[in-house]
Amino acid sequence: MFEIDEHGNKLYTIDDGAYLKLADEKRPRKILDISEDGVFSKYVKKENIFHKTNSIGFNYHLLVEMEKVLKSPTIKITVDSVGEFELSVKDILEEKQFLNYKNNGFEVQCFYPVGKMKVLSKCKIYNIGDKVRVNDNGGVVEAISSSGKTLYVRFGKQISVVNVEAVIGEN
């Protein structure tokens, strides 16, 4: 697929994903990943969730093309520090919340609420003061990085930097 809208924006797909190249930007944005086995996925930073409606934006024109060409396409969505979700393109198009966000050509996005998505897995969110277990040692969370992926854990008198994936449970 390769299309150019009346504003000069380009929407195209190649082997590894779908891209949007806006006329006034130098580089294209990858708006959807496509794996070698044909799985569609999208990574969303937590700060890119539209907080007013707790929803995620999808390129409307790309979704319409996917629905035309593919049989029941679904998208796997990973939201940083929240979890993994899955939803069908059909569900997004039926919901079709446009929310008055940039309505020029291929920039049109429709939004879908995170709360309506099928949950595949949720990330454990840690708070300051939580008791955690790392490498058979119990500790207390003293601070958390802005991404939520790194904890600063007090083990006795020493504070260690710990990746969230190293936590093996609660103390």
Secondary structure, DSSP 8 states (H G I E B T S, - for coil): -EEE-TTS-EEEEETTEEEEE-TT-SS-EEEEEE-TT--EEEEE-GGGSBTTTTEEEEEHHHHHHHHHHSSS-EEEEEETTTEEEEEEHHHHHHH-B-TT---SGGG-EEEEEGGGSEEEEE-----TT-EEEETTEEEEEEEE-TTSSEEEEEETTEEEEEEGGG--EE-
